[in-house]
Amino acid sequence: MNESNQIMFFVSEIGKYNIKKLPKLSGIEVSIDNDHAGQTRLICVLKDEFLKDKFALVAKDVAFRCSSFEGDKLLEECKIRIMSWAEFLKP
């Protein structure tokens, strides 16, 4: 949970990486944090409480499908997986 008590998940990778064109989804907010203790984090925040179960499925899928990647490839593949769930995440 973030400071606003919103459910979130993040993917972090040691180093500084640039991710272009973050997905714009109506049910979640996706952002990048390049200043977290020498890591880059792709952060997904649930914006619609009614999507809680769907959000959990997306988080599990991203973790399962992307765990074998590293560096830029990890963050890019996570972004692609999240975007592939766009229709599913519509409120």
N, C-alpha and C positions, 0 to 999 in steps of 0.2 A: 504494500500500500504506500502511496506517496503521501506528502504532507497534507493533501486535501482529502485523504482517506479514499482515494480512487484505487481500484485494483490495477496492477501493472505487472508486466514482465519485461525483462531486458536481456539482451545478448551483449556480452562484453568481450573485447579482445584487446590484449596488450598492444600499445602503440597508437599512433595517430593515423586515422584513415578518413578519407572523404567518400561520402555516399551521395550520389546524385539522384535527384528526383525521388524524394520520399513519397510513398503512397498517401493519397488523401482518401480516407475512408470515413464514412459517416458515423460508424459506431466506435471507432478507436482513433486515437491520435498517435502518430508515429513521429519520433524526433531523434536527433543525434546529440550526444553529449561527448565532446572531445576533451573535456577537462576533468575527467574523473580518475585521479591517482594514476596518471600515465596510461590510461585505457580509453578506448573509444567504446561508447555504449549506444546500441540501437534500443530505444525505449518505446514500448507500446503501452498506452494508458487507455483503460476502458472508460468510455464517455457515457455509455448507456447501460445502466444496471440490468436492464432486461436481457442483455446479451451476455450475461455472466457465464452461462454454461457454454455458449459458443466460443467465447473468449478463451476459456480453459482448453477447449479442443484445439484451437489455433495455436496456443502456446505449446501444447504437447506435440503437435505436428511439427512445428518449427524446431523444437528441441530434437525430436527423433530424426527428422530429415536432414538437419544441418550440422549435427554434432561431429561429423567426420571432416568438416572443412576448417580452414584456418585463415587468419588475416583478412585481406580484402574479400577473398572468396567467401568466407564465412558470413560476413556482413551483407554482401550482395545476395547470396543465396537465401538468407533470412528475409531480406526485403522482398525477393521474388516469391517466396512461400507465403508471406503475409498478403501480398497483392493477389495471389491465386485464390485467396479466401474472401475477396472483396464482396462478391454476391451473397455469400453465406452470412457475412457480418452486417448486412443491411438491417436496420431496425424494422 
